[in-house]
């Protein structure tokens, strides 16, 4: 029966072999990908879309306005920081857009 020390040495050796195998496979995979990208003219946008890998695929649309300034016609959706023309108003009902 192998000792703990022998098993730890084997583990270290296996981890090193696994790391070397991963590097070799990764180099091969990257070479294949680069070849296909060059052959087909693939762009980053083709792979990840217009926003990249971390973004949503849906474009954000503007919210419809909820409030209107009767003097200037400026509108506000009710989200985010309130514009100056409505910021100090406690009751915003008179600025609501009637639908």
MARMI-950854 format. One line per 2 residues: number of its first residue (from 1); for each residue x, y, z of C-alpha. Coordinates in pm, 1 decimal, padded with zeros to 6 digits, m for minus. Layout:
N
NUM> X:Y:Z; ...
***
This chain:
99
1> 00000.0:00000.0:00000.0; 00145.0:00340.5:m00100.5
3> 00207.0:00599.6:00165.3; 00051.3:00944.1:00184.3
5> 00382.8:01096.1:00070.4; 00390.4:00868.1:m00236.8
7> 00031.2:00954.9:m00326.1; 00100.8:01331.0:m00291.2
9> 00400.5:01295.5:m00523.4; 00184.6:01111.4:m00775.7
11> m00081.3:01381.0:m00747.4; 00170.4:01657.0:m00816.5
13> 00306.0:01464.1:m01115.7; m00048.0:01403.5:m01252.0
15> m00141.3:01770.8:m01208.6; 00168.3:01868.7:m01404.8
17> 00082.8:01618.4:m01680.8; m00275.1:01746.2:m01695.5
19> m00153.3:02106.4:m01725.0; 00085.6:02015.3:m02007.4
21> m00187.6:01818.2:m02189.0; m00428.0:02111.8:m02157.7
23> m00169.9:02352.4:m02297.6; m00100.7:02123.4:m02592.9
25> m00471.0:02077.0:m02669.0; m00539.9:02447.5:m02625.8
27> m00265.2:02537.2:m02871.5; m00412.8:02294.9:m03124.5
29> m00767.8:02424.3:m03076.4; m00658.3:02788.5:m03108.8
31> m00466.8:02707.4:m03425.2; m00778.9:02543.9:m03574.1
33> m00995.1:02840.4:m03477.2; m00750.9:03090.1:m03625.5
35> m00742.6:02887.0:m03946.7; m01124.2:02884.7:m03974.0
37> m01147.4:03256.9:m03893.1; m00897.1:03332.7:m04167.4
39> m01058.4:03091.7:m04415.6; m01414.4:03218.2:m04370.5
41> m01343.0:03580.2:m04277.7; m01524.8:03544.9:m03946.1
43> m01537.1:03858.1:m03730.2; m01587.4:03905.1:m03359.2
45> m01931.0:04045.8:m03436.5; m02022.0:03725.3:m03623.2
47> m01940.8:03518.2:m03316.7; m02055.5:03736.7:m03028.3
49> m02309.7:03966.7:m03193.2; m02311.3:04344.3:m03185.6
51> m02279.1:04382.9:m02807.3; m02011.9:04123.3:m02736.3
53> m02029.6:03817.6:m02519.2; m02140.3:03991.0:m02204.2
55> m02433.0:04193.3:m02334.9; m02794.5:04118.7:m02395.4
57> m02899.3:04037.5:m02748.5; m03208.8:04258.8:m02721.7
59> m03164.9:04628.3:m02794.3; m03305.3:04856.3:m02526.9
61> m03596.7:05068.0:m02635.8; m03684.8:05407.1:m02493.6
63> m03970.8:05417.8:m02247.7; m04277.6:05615.7:m02347.4
65> m04307.6:05951.3:m02171.6; m04528.7:05962.7:m01863.6
67> m04505.1:06333.7:m01776.3; m04504.4:06648.7:m01988.7
69> m04409.7:07008.1:m01909.8; m04703.5:07217.3:m02039.6
71> m04483.2:07525.0:m02085.2; m04204.3:07373.9:m02295.7
73> m04344.2:07040.2:m02410.0; m04048.2:06854.3:m02254.3
75> m04129.8:06499.7:m02148.2; m04002.4:06255.2:m01886.3
77> m04061.8:05880.6:m01854.6; m04075.6:05885.8:m01475.7
79> m03753.5:05687.9:m01440.5; m03414.0:05816.7:m01343.7
81> m03342.1:06161.8:m01210.0; m03636.3:06400.1:m01236.3
83> m03586.8:06703.2:m01461.4; m03580.1:07049.7:m01302.2
85> m03931.6:07140.4:m01418.1; m04084.7:06859.1:m01208.4
87> m03820.0:06785.1:m00945.5; m03962.0:07001.2:m00663.7
89> m04325.8:06909.9:m00729.1; m04482.5:06686.1:m00466.1
91> m04800.3:06605.0:m00661.7; m04705.7:06527.0:m01020.5
93> m05059.2:06446.7:m01134.2; m05099.0:06773.4:m01325.0
95> m04800.2:06677.0:m01544.3; m04931.8:06328.3:m01631.0
97> m04989.5:06260.1:m01997.5; m05353.5:06160.8:m02046.1
99> m05398.1:05861.0:m02274.8
***
